[in-house]
Structures are given as C-alpha cells and as structure tokens.
Amino acid sequence: MKWWNMLERLDDFDRRILKILQTEGRMPNSELAERVGLSPTPCLRRVKGLERSGVIKSYRAILDRKSVGLGLTILVGIKVDGHRDDNAQAIQKALCAMPEVIECHLVSGETDFLLQVAVPDLESYEKFLLGTLLKLPMVKDIRSNVVIRTVKENVPLPLPDRL
C-alpha cells in the first residue's frame, strides 16, 4: 500500500494511538485504550492493523550510548567514485553490514552517503576509518564530523492531526 493511501485511511483514533506509542511503546493495551477513548478490544484491533500494514514497523528499547560504551558519535559523509548503479549497490551493502554504522542515508549534495557512526572513542573511530571505510574500493572522499553533544534524537514523528 502506498504511504499516501495509508495516510488517508488513518483516522483520529489511529493518529492518537500512533502518537502515544511513539513515546510509550510498552504501554498496556488497556491504558492505551483508555487514553485514546476506545475499549480495549477495538484498540488492540487497530494496533494490530497498524502493525500488519507496516505503519508500526517494530518496537525496541532505546539505549543510552555512553552507558553501553559507545560514547562517540561521528557523522560521516562519503563521496563515491563514479555514479554507477553497481557502485551504489555495492557500497550500500557494505555499509549496511558494518555494525558501527547505525544510520545510513543516500543524500544529494556534496556527499553521496551520510552515515551516523557510533564507537567507543576517537581511537576506535580511527581504526574503523582506516581499516574499514577507506578500504572500500568505491570511496572517493570521506568527511568526518565529531558530534560534541546531541541536542535532539529519537523523537516521535510529527504526525498531522488531520489530512
């Protein structure tokens, strides 16, 4: 189903459910139902429908990076040598296989890919940069930006109240 078709099908109850679950994903169904103004059975039916349709992709715990030993975040811009489809596919596959790369975006502008990399420290990033990223044959240029402090992250999507 196309995203715009799904948006047209979302009613006020669905939007309220989604807004709450984005911040409180472990909320019991009975409490969710009460907060959105439904009885538990129809609320659960809606949540299951949102999951089946792909609007709700998954549930997960968001970890504190420093607490798990990943205190350094680097934003990495990668320029690919030559804009051929086989290069783009190969580098995407390689980047997706790297556990240090926690986000990867194909972008327009000065770089072709923008990565978010999580590592314990600068020494670990240097090892990752020299031993992994720069060894990819299709990489033409890499620009690294060290994150000093994260101001905003893992926030709910700004769902429209009405279409």
Buried (B, 14 or more C-beta within 10 A) or exposed (E): EEEEEBBEEBEEBBBBBBBBBBEEEEEEEEEBBEBBEBEBEEBBEBBEBBEEBEBBEEEEEEEEBEEEEBBBBBBBBBBBBEEEEEBBEBBBEBBEEBEBBEEBEEEEEEBBBBBBBBBBEEEBBEEBBEEBBEEBEBBEEBEBEEBEEEEEEEEEEEEEEEE
